[in-house]
Every structure is written in structure tokens, then in C-alpha cells.
């Protein structure tokens, strides 16, 4: 399943996305986003935060232990669309 996640400069966090998949892949893109992290959490509240320092390389993460994800960031210079594949 493919989805687009919108980064809004003043929000600092995207909306939560729920899933029932094993792998999450972030497609590479050019950005000036500071402090970007992929955040994963399960229904019990256990979570994981994965810093993303370079958005120009693809990122693949096993998400089978989690139920939803979102992105957090310190700042963004403009609006971005992050393409995510869930398999």
C-alpha cells in the first residue's frame, strides 16, 4: 500500500497512520527538514524513534511489532510530501 504523508512547516508532527504490515519503506526525496524522525508505536504504548539524517537515501524498517507511525521534525522550510510504501 502506498501513501503520501504531508509535512507542514509549522506543525512539527504529521498525523498518525495506522497499519497492519511488516515493512515500511520511505522513498528518497530532497528536503531541508531539520530533526526529522520516524516514530513507531504499538497499542501498549511501546515505541521507537528513528532519526532520519539524509532524506536522499531510501529507508526501510521492519514495523511488524508496531501498529501506527508518524513523523516528527524540528523545522521545515516548506511543505513536503513523503512517499511511503507499506508491505
ZITA-V997060 format. One record per residue. N is the residue number from 1. RES is the residue in one letter. PHI is phi in whole degrees, 0 to 359 (* if undefined). OMEGA is omega in whole degrees, 0 to 359 (none if undefined). BURIAL is # if it has 16 or more other ideal C-beta (glycine too) atoms within 10 Angstrom, else .. Layout:
# ZITA-V997060
n=N res=RES phi=PHI omega=OMEGA burial=BURIAL
n=N res=RES phi=PHI omega=OMEGA burial=BURIAL
This chain:
# ZITA-V997060
n=1 res=X phi=* omega=178 burial=.
n=2 res=X phi=258 omega=174 burial=.
n=3 res=X phi=212 omega=178 burial=.
n=4 res=X phi=250 omega=179 burial=.
n=5 res=X phi=249 omega=183 burial=#
n=6 res=X phi=263 omega=173 burial=.
n=7 res=X phi=265 omega=178 burial=#
n=8 res=X phi=249 omega=189 burial=.
n=9 res=X phi=311 omega=185 burial=.
n=10 res=X phi=270 omega=187 burial=.
n=11 res=X phi=280 omega=181 burial=.
n=12 res=X phi=72 omega=181 burial=.
n=13 res=X phi=202 omega=176 burial=.
n=14 res=X phi=269 omega=177 burial=#
n=15 res=X phi=288 omega=177 burial=.
n=16 res=X phi=290 omega=177 burial=.
n=17 res=X phi=238 omega=180 burial=.
n=18 res=X phi=266 omega=184 burial=.
n=19 res=X phi=208 omega=174 burial=#
n=20 res=X phi=218 omega=186 burial=.
n=21 res=X phi=228 omega=182 burial=.
n=22 res=X phi=258 omega=184 burial=.
n=23 res=X phi=234 omega=174 burial=.
n=24 res=X phi=240 omega=179 burial=#
n=25 res=X phi=237 omega=176 burial=.
n=26 res=X phi=261 omega=179 burial=#
n=27 res=X phi=287 omega=180 burial=.
n=28 res=X phi=295 omega=176 burial=.
n=29 res=X phi=202 omega=178 burial=.
n=30 res=X phi=274 omega=179 burial=.
n=31 res=X phi=204 omega=170 burial=#
n=32 res=X phi=239 omega=179 burial=.
n=33 res=X phi=271 omega=181 burial=#
n=34 res=X phi=258 omega=175 burial=.
n=35 res=X phi=70 omega=182 burial=.
n=36 res=X phi=286 omega=177 burial=#
n=37 res=X phi=221 omega=170 burial=#
n=38 res=X phi=268 omega=182 burial=#
n=39 res=X phi=246 omega=179 burial=#
n=40 res=X phi=240 omega=178 burial=#
n=41 res=X phi=208 omega=176 burial=#
n=42 res=X phi=253 omega=184 burial=.
n=43 res=X phi=295 omega=178 burial=.
n=44 res=X phi=276 omega=179 burial=.
n=45 res=X phi=91 omega=178 burial=.
n=46 res=X phi=285 omega=185 burial=.
n=47 res=X phi=226 omega=179 burial=.
n=48 res=X phi=212 omega=177 burial=.
n=49 res=X phi=242 omega=183 burial=.
n=50 res=X phi=246 omega=178 burial=.
n=51 res=X phi=294 omega=178 burial=.
n=52 res=X phi=242 omega=184 burial=#
n=53 res=X phi=271 omega=182 burial=.
n=54 res=X phi=226 omega=182 burial=.
n=55 res=X phi=276 omega=182 burial=#
n=56 res=X phi=272 omega=176 burial=.
n=57 res=X phi=245 omega=179 burial=.
n=58 res=X phi=292 omega=179 burial=.
n=59 res=X phi=237 omega=177 burial=.
n=60 res=X phi=235 omega=184 burial=.
n=61 res=X phi=223 omega=174 burial=.
n=62 res=X phi=284 omega=185 burial=.
n=63 res=X phi=244 omega=186 burial=#
n=64 res=X phi=297 omega=180 burial=.
n=65 res=X phi=272 omega=186 burial=.
n=66 res=X phi=236 omega=182 burial=#
n=67 res=X phi=242 omega=177 burial=.
n=68 res=X phi=205 omega=182 burial=#
n=69 res=X phi=218 omega=173 burial=#
n=70 res=X phi=201 omega=175 burial=.
n=71 res=X phi=247 omega=172 burial=#
n=72 res=X phi=241 omega=181 burial=.
n=73 res=X phi=202 omega=179 burial=#
n=74 res=X phi=278 omega=179 burial=.
n=75 res=X phi=200 omega=176 burial=.
n=76 res=X phi=218 omega=183 burial=#
n=77 res=X phi=280 omega=180 burial=.
n=78 res=X phi=200 omega=177 burial=.
n=79 res=X phi=281 omega=179 burial=.
n=80 res=X phi=232 omega=170 burial=#
n=81 res=X phi=249 omega=177 burial=.
n=82 res=X phi=259 omega=178 burial=#
n=83 res=X phi=270 omega=183 burial=.
n=84 res=X phi=234 omega=173 burial=#
n=85 res=X phi=251 omega=175 burial=.
n=86 res=X phi=247 omega=180 burial=#
n=87 res=X phi=236 omega=none burial=.
